[in-house]
Amino acid sequence: MYLTNIMIPKEKCYIAHPKDTIHSALDKLEHHGIDGLPVVADGKYIGMITRYSIFRHYFFKKENVSRDNFIADTLIEEILTLDLHSLNENLVVEESLLNLQDFPILAVVNDEKDFLGVVTRYDVMEQFKSAFGMKQKGVRIAITSVESEGRIKRLSSIIAKYKLNTISFVTFDETDKMYRRMIIKVEKSNNINKFIKYLSKNGFKVLDVTEDN
């Protein structure tokens, strides 16, 4: 899944212009309850203005300017740093996670730096919640197996054999690459215990079984 699949498109974004005042930016941030404003000129993304960047700039300024005058008279372009953190539209969601560890909101652009929209940390975390089936109640089964060709296909066949409805399926590799960890979440069923016993007797080690309350 690409960022463009989960981003907020530019038509629905609140943005700022480099010639706007800091007062205007703070008003928008406060009024809409958002973490940052993309700064856009002629359709091109320039940078992101946030409360943190505003206050950080003010407190590190050497000029003796009152806070009120700074907010009223300073233009966004005067404090905006070069864009170093925007995300390209061709990135997949997983690749954006490291960037969003440090920034709650980032702009999505194309190769020409045209502003396309924004993606937030919340958006990405919602995708991971979906991948792990956290939005739907069920039974979470963690298993491990020796890495071998057709192992996942074999597991799928066993799930079908016991007529379980799969909510999510996530797989991880162990450090030594000899074992594969898998987490399956299925809807609650009378066949769960039979399924688990069958797994244990057929090359899968069941690590944990947890049912949502």
C-alpha positions in Angstrom: 0.0 0.0 0.0 1.4 3.4 -1.0 1.2 6.6 1.0 -1.3 8.0 -1.6 -3.8 5.4 -0.5 -4.0 6.7 3.1 -2.9 10.3 2.8 -5.3 13.3 3.3 -5.5 14.8 -0.2 -4.5 18.4 -0.7 -8.1 19.4 -1.4 -8.9 18.5 2.2 -5.8 20.0 3.8 -5.4 23.2 5.7 -2.3 25.0 4.3 -0.3 28.2 4.7 1.5 30.5 2.3 5.0 31.7 3.0 3.8 35.3 3.1 1.3 34.5 5.8 2.1 35.8 9.3 2.9 33.6 12.3 -0.3 34.9 13.8 -2.3 33.5 10.9 -0.6 30.1 11.2 -1.2 29.9 14.9 -4.9 30.7 14.4 -5.3 27.9 11.9 -3.4 25.4 14.1 -5.6 26.3 17.1 -8.9 26.6 15.3 -8.6 23.3 13.5 -6.8 21.4 16.3 -4.0 20.2 13.9 -0.3 19.5 14.5 1.1 21.3 11.5 0.4 23.3 8.4 2.1 22.5 5.0 3.5 25.7 3.5 2.7 25.8 -0.2 3.4 28.4 -2.9 2.2 27.9 -6.6 1.4 24.3 -5.8 4.9 23.5 -4.6 5.6 22.3 -1.1 8.1 24.4 0.8 8.0 23.2 4.4 5.9 22.5 7.5 5.1 25.1 10.1 4.2 23.8 13.6 3.8 25.3 17.1 7.1 23.8 18.1 9.0 25.3 15.1 7.4 28.7 15.9 8.2 28.8 19.6 11.6 27.2 19.1 12.5 30.0 16.6 11.2 32.7 18.9 13.1 31.5 22.0 16.3 31.1 20.0 16.1 34.5 18.3 18.8 36.9 19.2 16.8 40.0 18.4 15.0 41.7 21.3 11.4 41.4 20.0 8.3 40.9 22.2 6.3 37.8 21.7 3.3 39.7 20.5 5.3 41.6 17.9 7.0 38.5 16.7 3.7 36.7 16.2 2.0 39.7 14.5 4.9 40.9 12.3 7.0 37.8 11.4 6.2 36.0 8.1 6.3 32.3 7.9 9.0 32.4 5.2 11.3 34.2 7.7 11.5 31.2 10.0 10.8 28.3 7.6 13.7 25.9 7.3 14.4 23.9 4.1 12.2 20.9 3.5 14.1 17.8 4.5 11.4 15.5 5.6 8.6 15.3 3.0 7.7 11.9 1.7 7.5 10.8 -1.9 4.2 9.5 -3.2 5.9 6.3 -4.3 6.8 5.2 -0.8 4.9 2.3 0.7 3.3 2.8 4.1 5.9 0.8 6.0 8.8 3.0 4.8 7.1 6.1 6.2 7.0 4.7 9.8 10.6 5.7 10.7 10.0 9.3 9.5 6.8 9.6 11.5 8.5 8.5 14.7 9.8 12.1 15.0 7.1 14.0 13.2 3.3 13.7 13.8 2.5 15.0 10.3 4.4 15.0 7.0 3.7 16.2 3.5 3.5 13.9 0.5 5.0 15.2 -2.7 5.9 13.9 -6.2 9.3 14.1 -7.8 8.7 17.8 -8.8 7.9 18.7 -5.2 4.2 19.3 -6.1 2.2 19.2 -2.9 -0.2 16.2 -3.0 -1.4 15.9 0.6 -0.3 15.0 4.1 0.0 11.7 6.1 -0.1 11.6 9.9 1.3 9.3 12.4 -2.3 8.4 13.3 -3.1 7.4 9.7 -0.1 5.0 9.6 -0.9 3.5 13.0 -4.4 2.9 11.9 -3.1 0.8 9.0 -0.9 -1.3 11.3 -3.9 -1.8 13.7 -5.8 -3.1 10.7 -3.0 -5.4 9.6 -3.0 -7.0 13.1 -6.8 -7.2 13.2 -7.0 -5.0 16.2 -10.3 -3.4 15.2 -12.2 -6.7 15.2 -12.6 -9.2 18.1 -11.3 -12.7 17.6 -8.7 -15.2 18.7 -5.0 -14.3 18.3 -2.7 -17.3 17.7 1.0 -16.9 17.7 3.0 -19.7 16.1 6.4 -20.5 14.8 7.7 -23.0 12.3 10.9 -24.1 10.6 11.3 -22.0 7.4 10.5 -24.2 4.4 9.0 -23.8 1.0 5.2 -23.9 1.0 4.9 -23.4 4.8 2.4 -20.5 4.6 0.4 -22.3 1.9 0.3 -25.3 4.2 -1.0 -23.2 7.1 -3.7 -21.7 4.8 -4.9 -25.2 4.0 -5.2 -26.1 7.6 -7.2 -22.9 8.3 -9.5 -23.8 5.5 -9.8 -27.4 6.7 -11.2 -26.2 10.0 -13.4 -23.6 8.3 -12.0 -20.6 10.3 -12.6 -17.1 9.1 -9.3 -15.2 9.1 -9.3 -11.6 10.4 -5.6 -11.0 9.9 -2.3 -12.7 9.2 1.1 -11.3 9.9 4.5 -13.1 9.5 7.9 -12.3 10.9 11.4 -13.8 10.4 13.5 -14.9 13.3 17.0 -13.4 13.6 18.7 -16.6 12.5 16.4 -17.0 9.5 15.7 -20.6 10.4 12.3 -20.1 11.9 9.3 -18.0 10.8 7.0 -16.5 13.4 3.4 -16.0 12.4 0.4 -14.3 14.1 -3.1 -15.3 12.9 -6.2 -13.8 14.1 -9.4 -15.7 13.4 -13.1 -15.3 14.4 -14.1 -17.3 17.4 -15.2 -20.8 16.5 -15.9 -24.2 18.1 -13.0 -25.6 16.0 -10.3 -23.4 17.5 -9.0 -26.0 20.0 -9.0 -28.7 17.3 -7.1 -26.4 15.0 -4.5 -25.6 17.6 -4.0 -29.3 18.4 -3.6 -30.1 14.7 -1.0 -27.4 14.3 1.0 -28.7 17.2 1.1 -32.2 15.6 1.9 -31.0 12.1 5.1 -29.0 12.2 3.9 -25.8 13.9 4.7 -24.7 17.5 1.9 -22.7 19.2 3.5 -19.9 21.2 0.4 -18.1 22.5 -3.4 -18.1 22.2 -5.3 -15.0 23.3 -9.0 -14.3 22.9 -10.3 -10.7 22.8 -12.7 -9.8 25.6 
